[in-house]
């Protein structure tokens, strides 16, 4: 089944996009890019659309890379804690060693 196109507007330009994701997701992504470009345009007061698009791409890429770094750090901490908890659980579930001198 072929995905139908989605009409989106980004920084006053209309684009027809196709993607394996659903329509609502594509529209959300387009709104995000449009908002980022509008924010940058207002802050820089530039009218060069290509410059605004590149600056928006840089901001989005920076955010993505920071989130990836945070994710990897969090993943590492979760893996460490999981190993610690697994070791504690194994220790708690081990049969108790017989105490010397009890005649067992």
MOFENPE-V102037 format. One record per backbone hydrogen bond with DSSP energy under -1.0 kcal/mol. CO is the residue of the C=O (numbers start at 1). NH is the residue of the N-H. If there is no record, write none. Layout:
BEGIN
co->CO nh->NH
co->CO nh->NH
END
This chain:
BEGIN
co->6 nh->17
co->8 nh->15
co->10 nh->13
co->13 nh->10
co->15 nh->8
co->17 nh->6
co->22 nh->26
co->23 nh->27
co->24 nh->28
co->25 nh->29
co->26 nh->30
co->27 nh->31
co->28 nh->32
co->29 nh->33
co->30 nh->34
co->31 nh->35
co->32 nh->36
co->33 nh->37
co->34 nh->38
co->35 nh->39
co->36 nh->40
co->37 nh->41
co->38 nh->42
co->39 nh->43
co->40 nh->44
co->41 nh->45
co->48 nh->52
co->49 nh->53
co->50 nh->54
co->51 nh->55
co->52 nh->56
co->53 nh->57
co->54 nh->58
co->55 nh->59
co->56 nh->60
co->57 nh->61
co->58 nh->62
co->59 nh->63
co->60 nh->64
co->61 nh->65
co->62 nh->66
co->63 nh->67
co->64 nh->68
co->65 nh->69
co->66 nh->70
co->67 nh->71
co->68 nh->72
co->69 nh->73
co->70 nh->74
co->71 nh->75
co->72 nh->76
co->73 nh->77
co->74 nh->78
co->75 nh->79
co->76 nh->80
co->77 nh->81
co->78 nh->82
co->79 nh->83
co->80 nh->84
co->81 nh->85
co->82 nh->86
co->83 nh->87
co->84 nh->88
co->85 nh->89
co->86 nh->90
co->87 nh->91
co->88 nh->92
co->89 nh->93
co->99 nh->102
END
